[in-house]
Amino acid sequence: MGFPDAVNPVVPGRLDRLKIAFAVQIAKRIAEADGMWDLGEVELLTRTFPTAMMQRAGFLDHRRELMPEAQTMYRQALSELPRVLTMGEKLELLALFHKTCSVDGEIHPRELDVLVESGAMLQVPHDQLLTHLRNLSGKATLIPSSHPPGEPNEGSGA
């Protein structure tokens, strides 16, 4: 089972906490990317990051608001997760982010930008990210270009 099912919900370990911190920040960015929160996004995030798990990880206070520890662990996750996760674990996280992008029935280009950026953060080769996205069930109508971020497309005038 992949993230979040593989996370120990009772006593999340350090790696679990890094994955949760990374995933919650990226999922939040995706949900905000198109400028509106959809009910499906809220429901998905609530199921993926239940209050009890987030509190046990030390990321929510008694008002159920994100604590600074979540941001601290996110910054650590940026440097550690690319080194310690297997490619399969990285792709599981990216599948969650894809699901977050497409839960409202369409993928907005800004959501896709965050998804592609998260793949780069995890050091997933762009061609492998594209292959993974094409193979996910419930294929989205929008797939990133075959060019990695920052590379001009042929014929784009760049």
Secondary structure by P-SEA (a helix, b strand, c coil): cccccccccccccaaaaaaaaaaaaaaaaaaaccccccaaaaaaaaaaccaaaaaaaccccccccccaaaaaaaaaaaacccccccaaaaaaaaaaaaaaacccccccaaaaaaaaaaaaaacccaaaaaaaaaaccccccccccccccccccccccc
